[in-house]
Amino acid sequence: MSTNSTLINFVNTIDTSSLVDKVEKEIINLFISQGLKIGDALPKELELAETLGVSRTVIREAMSRLRLVGLIESKKHRGAVLTSPDLISPMKKSLYPTIMDDKTLRDLFEMRLILELGMADLLYQRITPEDIQELEAIVSKESMDLDNSIFDIEIEVAFHGKLYEISGNIMLKDFQNLLLPVFKFVHSSGMLIEKSNSKNFISHRGLVDILKVGTPEVFRNAMRQHLDNHFQRIQQYDSTIVD
């Protein structure tokens, strides 16, 4: 094969990729302009190819990408239909704690802290007596003499995971599951090993007591105190980076 032919093939490959990117966006815009709703059947590949003036191969590749991110799915006897996109699944494919840098891990860990400070109102709206019983069963396994600078990772995950579940927000729960490997990695990696001398620490058991009789605002403040040692460790970690 000549050098010119190789170059042409290379350029065509680039052009095809760019065309698929463009068509992917045009297909989405077409669905929007047609007023399609979740569950509606989508135009066939041939129809899309004729409408957009491209080959079926390009349409097929663009639709494959949309299927990958959960925007469309195939239904028996109906063909492709529009679905509510799964925003979490694509992130799962690139979340590998062992190949993330420390700053990314820290940022994700901080995101977890912020989420938990913001869920108080949802918890009080949706918590049930059965939820309280489950939380009490979790904290019953925790030592009464727990040093506020040390966390049992299994109890930590179980307790806070239950809070995400009680919130009733599927996105929050899925996001917690997504970040779970990050939490465990940060705990075990030594990134945040500095001991905290927080004088405001509130235990898991204390949080359960507040959930029984407190208010969202009281619980929010208590959660901030519960997480205070994490915030202090992050501050200490930041200071070592600056130094």
C-alpha positions in Angstrom: 0.0 0.0 0.0 1.4 3.5 -0.9 2.1 6.2 1.6 -0.7 8.3 0.1 -3.2 5.5 0.5 -2.2 4.9 4.1 -2.6 8.6 4.8 -6.0 8.7 3.1 -7.1 5.7 5.2 -5.9 7.4 8.3 -7.6 10.6 7.6 -10.8 8.8 6.7 -10.7 7.0 10.1 -10.4 10.3 11.9 -13.3 11.8 9.8 -15.5 8.8 10.5 -14.9 9.1 14.2 -15.7 12.8 14.1 -18.8 12.1 12.0 -20.1 9.6 14.6 -19.6 12.2 17.3 -21.6 14.7 15.3 -24.4 12.2 14.4 -24.7 11.0 18.0 -25.6 14.6 19.0 -27.9 15.0 16.0 -29.8 11.9 16.9 -30.3 13.2 20.5 -31.5 16.5 19.1 -33.8 14.7 16.7 -35.4 12.8 19.6 -35.9 16.0 21.5 -37.4 17.8 18.5 -39.8 15.0 17.9 -41.0 15.2 21.5 -40.1 11.6 22.3 -40.7 10.5 25.9 -39.2 7.6 28.0 -40.5 4.3 26.6 -41.3 5.6 23.1 -40.1 3.6 20.2 -37.3 5.1 18.2 -37.0 5.5 14.4 -35.3 2.6 12.6 -31.7 2.8 11.5 -32.6 3.2 7.9 -35.0 6.1 8.6 -32.3 7.8 10.7 -29.7 7.3 8.0 -32.0 8.9 5.4 -33.0 11.8 7.7 -29.5 12.6 8.7 -27.9 11.8 5.3 -25.3 9.4 6.6 -24.7 5.7 6.2 -26.4 3.0 8.4 -22.9 2.1 9.6 -22.5 5.5 11.2 -26.0 5.4 12.6 -25.3 2.0 14.1 -22.1 3.2 15.8 -23.8 6.3 17.2 -26.8 4.3 18.5 -24.4 1.8 20.0 -22.8 4.6 22.0 -26.2 5.9 23.2 -27.1 2.3 24.2 -23.8 2.1 26.1 -24.6 5.1 28.3 -28.2 3.8 28.9 -30.1 6.4 26.8 -31.7 3.7 24.6 -32.3 0.0 24.9 -33.7 -2.8 22.7 -37.1 -4.2 23.5 -38.4 -7.5 22.0 -40.9 -6.8 19.2 -40.5 -3.0 19.6 -36.9 -2.3 18.6 -35.0 0.5 20.2 -36.8 2.6 22.8 -35.8 5.7 24.7 -34.9 5.2 28.3 -33.9 7.3 31.3 -30.1 7.3 31.2 -28.2 5.6 33.9 -25.8 8.3 35.0 -23.8 6.1 37.4 -22.9 3.1 35.3 -20.6 4.9 32.9 -18.6 6.2 35.9 -18.2 2.7 37.2 -16.2 1.8 34.1 -13.4 4.3 35.0 -13.4 4.2 38.8 -10.3 2.3 39.9 -8.9 3.7 43.2 -5.5 2.0 42.8 -4.8 4.0 39.6 -6.1 7.3 40.8 -3.9 10.0 42.1 -4.1 11.2 45.7 -5.9 14.4 44.9 -8.7 12.6 43.0 -9.1 10.2 45.9 -9.2 13.0 48.4 -11.8 14.9 46.2 -14.0 11.9 46.1 -13.7 11.3 49.8 -14.6 15.0 50.5 -17.7 14.6 48.2 -18.8 11.7 50.5 -18.5 14.0 53.5 -20.5 16.8 51.9 -23.3 14.4 50.8 -23.8 13.0 54.3 -24.0 16.5 55.7 -26.9 17.3 53.3 -29.2 14.3 53.8 -30.6 15.2 57.2 -34.0 16.4 56.0 -34.6 13.4 53.8 -33.7 11.1 56.7 -36.3 12.6 59.0 -39.0 12.6 56.3 -38.5 8.9 55.5 -37.1 7.0 58.4 -39.2 4.2 59.9 -39.1 2.4 63.3 -37.7 -0.6 61.4 -34.8 1.6 60.2 -34.0 2.7 63.7 -33.9 -1.0 64.8 -31.5 -1.8 62.0 -29.2 1.1 62.9 -29.2 0.1 66.5 -28.3 -3.5 65.5 -25.3 -2.0 63.6 -24.0 0.2 66.4 -24.5 -2.6 68.9 -21.4 -4.2 67.3 -19.3 -1.2 68.0 -17.1 -0.9 71.0 -18.3 1.5 73.8 -14.7 2.5 74.3 -14.1 3.4 70.7 -11.3 5.9 70.2 -12.7 8.8 68.2 -9.6 8.7 66.0 -10.2 5.1 64.9 -13.0 3.8 62.8 -14.0 0.2 62.2 -14.4 0.3 58.4 -17.0 -2.4 58.3 -19.3 -0.7 60.8 -18.6 2.7 59.1 -19.7 1.3 55.7 -22.8 -0.5 57.2 -24.0 2.5 59.2 -23.5 5.2 56.6 -24.8 2.9 53.8 -28.0 2.4 55.8 -28.4 6.2 56.0 -28.1 6.5 52.3 -30.7 3.7 52.0 -33.1 5.5 54.4 -32.8 8.7 52.4 -34.9 7.0 49.7 -32.8 8.7 47.0 -31.7 6.0 44.5 -29.1 8.3 43.0 -27.5 8.9 46.4 -27.5 5.1 47.2 -26.0 4.2 43.8 -23.4 6.9 44.2 -22.5 5.6 47.7 -22.1 2.1 46.2 -20.0 3.6 43.4 -17.7 5.3 45.9 -17.5 2.4 48.3 -14.1 1.1 46.9 -12.8 4.7 47.2 -13.8 4.9 50.9 -12.1 1.6 51.7 -9.0 2.4 49.7 -8.6 5.8 51.4 -9.0 4.2 54.8 -6.4 1.5 54.0 -4.0 3.5 51.9 -2.5 5.6 54.7 -3.6 8.8 53.1 -5.5 9.9 56.2 -3.8 8.1 59.0 -3.0 11.1 61.2 -4.9 10.8 64.5 -7.5 13.4 65.2 -8.0 15.2 68.5 -11.5 16.3 67.9 -13.2 17.3 71.1 -16.7 17.4 69.4 -16.9 13.8 68.3 -20.3 12.2 68.2 -20.4 8.4 67.8 -22.7 6.3 65.5 -24.6 5.4 68.6 -25.1 9.1 69.4 -26.3 9.8 65.9 -29.0 7.1 66.3 -30.2 8.7 69.6 -30.5 12.0 67.8 -32.4 10.4 64.9 -35.0 9.2 67.5 -35.8 12.5 69.2 -33.9 15.3 67.4 -34.5 17.5 64.4 -32.9 17.7 61.0 -30.8 20.7 62.1 -29.7 19.0 65.3 -28.8 15.9 63.3 -26.9 17.9 60.7 -24.8 19.6 63.3 -24.2 16.2 65.0 -23.1 14.6 61.7 -20.7 17.5 61.2 -19.2 16.7 64.6 -19.2 13.0 63.8 -17.2 13.6 60.7 -15.0 16.2 62.3 -12.0 13.9 62.6 -12.2 13.2 58.8 -12.2 17.0 58.1 -9.2 17.4 60.5 -7.3 14.6 58.8 -7.9 16.2 55.4 -6.6 19.5 56.7 -3.6 17.8 58.1 -3.0 16.0 54.8 -3.3 19.2 52.9 -0.7 20.8 55.2 1.7 18.0 54.4 1.2 18.7 50.7 1.9 22.4 51.1 4.9 21.7 53.3 
